[in-house]
């Protein structure tokens, strides 16, 4: 059940932190030399960000720490699920694309969902970085933040991994498929 107040209960927070810690410890190659206790302290001091991570988790994103910005003192989480998150598939790119569909409209758009969750969609560069940490989207694809000049012409970009390479493609922004969703990032 979604929490409209964007705040987790103590039980939800505890459960999420346990899940994140377990994933963190199982995937140390994604965050070499980082300390979970520092990540946890940062999360506990930013409850709104914890809520966003919960949204990433319940939609199937399996968020994990993938970076640390020393100058800002922030940790970066990204969706690390093997395939694009199940709870964020069959969506078009943005609200403009959603409104342009005359029939068979999807339930939502990637840009709107990301905003509702309090996360950022991955850029192409971030998507390519994520692929250096593992193999993702071998059967699915993920919308990526599209440059305005492409979007103004009606298009949107998405990526996937095939043949041990990361590919960038284009499609009409209003298109949606059962195997296409989006991956997000959160800076805490």
N, C-alpha and C positions, 0 to 999 in steps of 0.2 A: 504494500500500500504506500502510495506517495505521500510525503509530508509537505503540505502546502505552506508551512511556516518556515521552510528551509532550515530547520533545526532538527537534529537527531535527538532521540531519547538517550539517556545514559547507557541503556542496554544496547541500542543500535550502535552507538559510538564504540563501545567496548568490543562488540562483535566485529565491526568493521576494522578496528585497529588490529585485532587478532588475525583477521584474514590478510590484511596488508602486511603485517609482520611475517606471517608464514610465507607469503609470496616473495617478499623481500629476501628472506633467508634462503629460499630455494633457488633464487635467480641472481646470485651475487655477481655474475658476469655483466649484468646490466648496470651495476652501480658499485664497481670496485672501490674499495677503501672508504665507503660511506658507512656511517654508524646509525643503526636503527633507532637508538635512543634519541639522537638529535632530530631525526625525521619525526618521530612520535611527539617530541616536545613541540616542534614547529606546528604539527597538525593540531595538537591540543590547544594551542594558543590562537588558532584560526578556525573556529567551529563552522563558519560558512563554507570554508574550503572542504572541511570534512563532509559536509552535506553534499557538495558537488562530487566528491569521490564516491560517496554512497550511490549517487545517481549513476555514475560510471559503472560501478560494480553491479547494481541490480539490472542494468540494461545489457550486461554481458561483456563489459569492456576489460575486466581483469586488470585494473590500473596498477602500475608499478613505477617505482622511482627509476628514472633514466638519466638524470643529470642534476647538477648543483651549480648555481650561479653564485660564486663567491662574493662578488661585488654587491649583489642584491640580497644575499643570504637566503635565497629561495631554492627549494627542491622542485624539480619538474617531474610530474607524473604523466605517463601516456598510457593509452589503452594497449595492453600487451596480449589480448586474446589471440589465439592462433588465427581465427578468421574474424572478419569485421563483426562488431558486436551484434548479436541476434536481435536485441531489442531496439536496434536502430537501423534496421534494413527496410527495404521497400519504400524508400522516401526519395523525393526529388531534391534538387539542390537548395533552393531558397523559396521564400514566400511568394515572390513574384512569379516564379515558375509554377508553384502550386496553384496560384490564382488563375494562371493562364490556361490550365487544363479545363476543358469543357466537360469531360466525363472521365470516369474511372480515376478520380483523384486519389492520391495516396493520403494517408492520415496526417502526414506532417512533412517538413523539409529538414534537411541537415542543418542549415544555418539556424533555423528557429529552435530545433531541439538542443543544439549546442548552447544557445543563449539561455534557454530555459534551465539547462543543467548547470550553467555558470562555468562552462569550459570553452576552450577555443578549438576549432577544427584544425587539424594538422595542415600545414603548408606542404608543398611538394618536398621542400628541403627537409622538413621535420619527418615526413614519411620515409624519405630515403635514409635519414639517420636511424630511425626505428628499425629499418631492415638490416642495419649493420649489427643489431643486437639479437637477431634471430630471423626466422623465416615466417613471415606473416602474409595472410591473404593468398594462400596457394589455391583456393577454390572460390574465393569471394573477391570483391573489390571495394574500395573506399573512396568516397568523394574527398577531394582536397580543396583547400581555400583557392579560389579561382581569381586570377587578376581581373580587375574591372574591365580592361579592354576586351577580354574574351567574353566576360559575362554580358557586356553591353551588346554584343553580337548574338546573344542567345545561347551561348555555350557554357559548359562547365567542365572541369577537369576531374579525373579520378585515376587512381593507381591500383596496381596489384603486382604480385610476384609470380612469374611464370618462367620456366626454363632457367632457373637460378639467376634471373635478372628482374629488376624493378622496371615496370613499364608505366608510362604516363599516357593517358588517352583523353579524348574529348567526347562529349555527348551533348545533346540538347539538355538544358538545365531542367526541363520539365519531365525528362525520362526517369523511370524508376524500375528497379528489378529486384527480385527476391534475394539476390546475392550481393546487392550493393547497399552499403550503409556509409558510415563515417567513423573515423577514429578521432579522439580528442586528446588535448593536453591541458594540464592544470599546473599553474605555478603557485606553490605554497611557501 
